[in-house]
Amino acid sequence: MKKLLYIEMDNCIGCRSCLAACTQCGGHDERNRNYVYEVNPLVNRQTIPLMCLHCVNPACARSCPAQAIQITPEGAVLSAMVEKCIGCQNCTIACPYGIPKFDEEQNLMYKCDLCYDRTKEGIPPMCASVCPTNTLQWITEDELAMKQEQHRLGKWLSSRQPFDPLEGETNVKINLPGILQGKQKLF
């Protein structure tokens, strides 16, 4: 049964366990490939994790003239292949979420690859396996459907026109925090 990463952003407490775990995933060269942002640092302590959303039709891969960014059959969008990446940085510019980063020393793009060495075997990505608040969850499509019934899932849109987003469907599903939906938390 297919599993996917689900992000319940309201649960994030900013512990950064996901960042520490990310550096330990195989092939990551002890480099963070996800981020924790403070939503409104001068007003409250709300934080949100952000990593590659593994777009179904990724702008980063479409913009790569060397075809260095591969998409797995499971939908994971991988970091640039060392032997193909020409260091043009088109992918870093094309991504509407600002996820790919460029390593000047290695002349190579890197980003979250959904711990593909683990997830292809059905094992949760490192970030989801250590999250103490279940902000990051490795769930089945049936579990996602149940969550959708409980509350409306938010969508990341990279343009202001909801009927013409720059990027469409993603393989990582998210629920935007109440603060971004204009709602106050009850706890």
N, C-alpha and C positions, 0 to 999 in steps of 0.2 A: 504494500500500500504506500502510495506517494506521501511524503512528509514535506512540510515547508516551515520556514521560519516565520513566526508571528511575533510582532512587537506590540506589547501593551504599554504604551509610553507613559501612561499615568502612574504606573508602578515604580518607575525609575527613582531611586534614592541617591543617585550620583556616587555610588560606592566604587565604581570603575573596575569591578571584578572582571567584567567582560574584556576590558583593555588588557589586563594582566594575562588572562587566559588566551587572548588572541596571539600574544607574543610567543606562546608555548606551542601553538599549532604547527604541525610539520610543514616545512618549506617556507615559513614566514620570516625566517632570519631574525627572530626576536624583534620584529617590527610590528607596531600596531597597525591594523588595517580597518579598525572601526574607531568611532569617536564618541565622546560624551559631551554634549553642549549644554550650557546654562541658557535656559529659555529667556529669562528676564532677570539678570543678575543683580540689578539695583533694587528690585522689588520683592523677589522671593527666591527660594532655593530650588525651584523646579528644574530638573535636568532631563534630557532625553538622549537615548543612545541613537547613533546613526551609523549605518554601514551600507554597503552596496545593496540596492533593492533588487538586483538581478532582473533587470527589465526584460520583458519578453522580446522586444525589438530594441536592443541597447544602442543608444547614440554613440557610446564609446567605441563599440565594435564597428559600427557603420562608418565612423570617421577615420578609422585606422587604415592608412594606405598600404601597410605591409601585412594586413590580416593577421596581426600578432595576438589579437584578443579572441579567444575561442569560447564557444558556448557549448556546454555539455548537453547530452540528451536529457538530463534531469532539469536543465534550465539554469544551472550555475554559470555565471559569466566570470571567466577566469582572468587573472592578472596577465599582462603581456608576456608572451613567450620570449625568453632571453635571446634565442637565436634569430627571432624575427623582428623584434622591436627596433625601430630606427631612431627613437628618441625625439620624435616630432612634437609630442605633447598634444596632438589633436584630441586625444581621448580625454585629457584633463579639461580641455576647453568645452568639448561637446557634452559632457555629462551635465544634465540640468540640476543635479543634486550636489555637485562639487566633490564627488567621492574619490576618483582616482588621484593619486599623488605621484609625483615624479621624483626619483632619486637621481640627483645630478651626478653623483660619483659613479653609479652603475649605469647611468644613461638608460633608465628603465622605469616604466610605470608599474605601480603596485596598488592593489586594492583588496578588499574582502573577496575571497573566492569561496565563501560559504564552507570553509574547511573541507573542501571537496574530497580529500583523502579519507575523511571520516563519513561525510554525509552520503557518499556513493554506497557505503556499506550499511546505511540506515542508522548510523551513530550521530547524535546531535552535534552541531558545531560547538567548538570550545566555549564560545560566549554564552550560548544557551545552556550548556551543561553546568555552568558555575553561577548563573544569575540567582541571587538569594531571594529576589522578590517576584520571580516569574515575569519579569519585564520581557525577557527574551525566551520564547517557547518554541520547541520543535514539535509540531502537531500534525495530525492527519487532516485531510480535507474534510472529513466528517466532523472533527473537532472544530475546524474553522467555521463550518456551517452552523454549528451550535452557538459559537461566539457571535456570528452575524445575527442570529436570532435574538441574542441577549441585548446587543446594542449595535447601532449602525457603525460600520467600519469607516474610518476616515480615509481619504485618498490624498496622496501628495500630488499636487498639480504644479507644473513648473511655469505655467502662464496664468494670467488672471481670468482667462475665459474658460469656464469649465467644460464647454463643448468642443474646445480646440486645444487640448493640452499638448505641450511639446512632446512629452513622453506619456505613453499609455499604461497598459497593464504591467504589473511587476510580479515576480515570483515570490517576493517577500511581502507579506501582508502586514499592515499596521493599523493601529487604532490611535488616532491623534489624541494628545492629552487635552483635558478639558480647558486648560488655559488657552490653547490655540483655537478651540471651538467657541471661545467666549463664555465658558461655563466655569463656575467656581467648584473646587473640590469640596466634598462634604466631610472629609476627614482631615 
